[in-house]
Amino acid sequence: MGMGLISAAIMFGLAALGASIGNALVVSRTIEGTARQPEARGSLMGLMFLGLGLVEALPIIAVAMAFVFMNR
């Protein structure tokens, strides 16, 4: 039971770290693109939300896998 909890804790932490870095990169690049071409703001925002959704899929999968490891 102990190793399952440790592996789940590591998965939670790495998933949160990866998502935060990914979200920061997506948002910073969107802000940079909007600063360069303000008229493209609408399309950049749409792509940003799509990118954020894709980045957030990884931690959701990791949390599901961590719950599986906790129950072993």
KAQUINOR-V795833 format. One record per residue. N is the residue number from 1. RES is the residue in three letters. PHI is phi in radians with two decimals (999 if undefined). PSI is psi in whole degrees, 0 to 359 (* if undefined). Layout:
n=N res=RES phi=PHI psi=PSI
n=N res=RES phi=PHI psi=PSI
//
This chain:
n=1 res=MET phi=999 psi=327
n=2 res=GLY phi=-1.17 psi=318
n=3 res=MET phi=-1.19 psi=327
n=4 res=GLY phi=-1.13 psi=320
n=5 res=LEU phi=-1.21 psi=321
n=6 res=ILE phi=-1.15 psi=315
n=7 res=SER phi=-1.15 psi=324
n=8 res=ALA phi=-1.16 psi=319
n=9 res=ALA phi=-1.13 psi=320
n=10 res=ILE phi=-1.13 psi=319
n=11 res=MET phi=-1.13 psi=318
n=12 res=PHE phi=-1.05 psi=313
n=13 res=GLY phi=-1.14 psi=315
n=14 res=LEU phi=-1.20 psi=325
n=15 res=ALA phi=-1.15 psi=318
n=16 res=ALA phi=-1.15 psi=319
n=17 res=LEU phi=-1.13 psi=314
n=18 res=GLY phi=-1.11 psi=319
n=19 res=ALA phi=-1.16 psi=320
n=20 res=SER phi=-1.17 psi=320
n=21 res=ILE phi=-1.17 psi=316
n=22 res=GLY phi=-1.10 psi=316
n=23 res=ASN phi=-1.10 psi=319
n=24 res=ALA phi=-1.10 psi=318
n=25 res=LEU phi=-1.14 psi=317
n=26 res=VAL phi=-1.10 psi=313
n=27 res=VAL phi=-1.20 psi=320
n=28 res=SER phi=-1.14 psi=321
n=29 res=ARG phi=-1.20 psi=326
n=30 res=THR phi=-1.18 psi=317
n=31 res=ILE phi=-1.12 psi=319
n=32 res=GLU phi=-1.11 psi=317
n=33 res=GLY phi=-1.14 psi=323
n=34 res=THR phi=-1.20 psi=325
n=35 res=ALA phi=-1.18 psi=325
n=36 res=ARG phi=-1.34 psi=320
n=37 res=GLN phi=-2.36 psi=87
n=38 res=PRO phi=-1.07 psi=333
n=39 res=GLU phi=-1.26 psi=344
n=40 res=ALA phi=-1.63 psi=14
n=41 res=ARG phi=-1.01 psi=316
n=42 res=GLY phi=-1.09 psi=313
n=43 res=SER phi=-1.22 psi=326
n=44 res=LEU phi=-1.17 psi=322
n=45 res=MET phi=-1.15 psi=319
n=46 res=GLY phi=-1.08 psi=316
n=47 res=LEU phi=-1.16 psi=326
n=48 res=MET phi=-1.12 psi=315
n=49 res=PHE phi=-1.15 psi=324
n=50 res=LEU phi=-1.12 psi=316
n=51 res=GLY phi=-1.11 psi=320
n=52 res=LEU phi=-1.12 psi=321
n=53 res=GLY phi=-1.11 psi=319
n=54 res=LEU phi=-1.19 psi=322
n=55 res=VAL phi=-1.16 psi=323
n=56 res=GLU phi=-1.31 psi=347
n=57 res=ALA phi=-1.17 psi=324
n=58 res=LEU phi=-1.08 psi=311
n=59 res=PRO phi=-1.15 psi=329
n=60 res=ILE phi=-1.14 psi=317
n=61 res=ILE phi=-1.13 psi=319
n=62 res=ALA phi=-1.13 psi=322
n=63 res=VAL phi=-1.14 psi=318
n=64 res=ALA phi=-1.09 psi=317
n=65 res=MET phi=-1.17 psi=324
n=66 res=ALA phi=-1.14 psi=321
n=67 res=PHE phi=-1.14 psi=326
n=68 res=VAL phi=-1.13 psi=316
n=69 res=PHE phi=-1.18 psi=328
n=70 res=MET phi=-1.19 psi=330
n=71 res=ASN phi=-1.52 psi=0
n=72 res=ARG phi=-1.46 psi=*
//
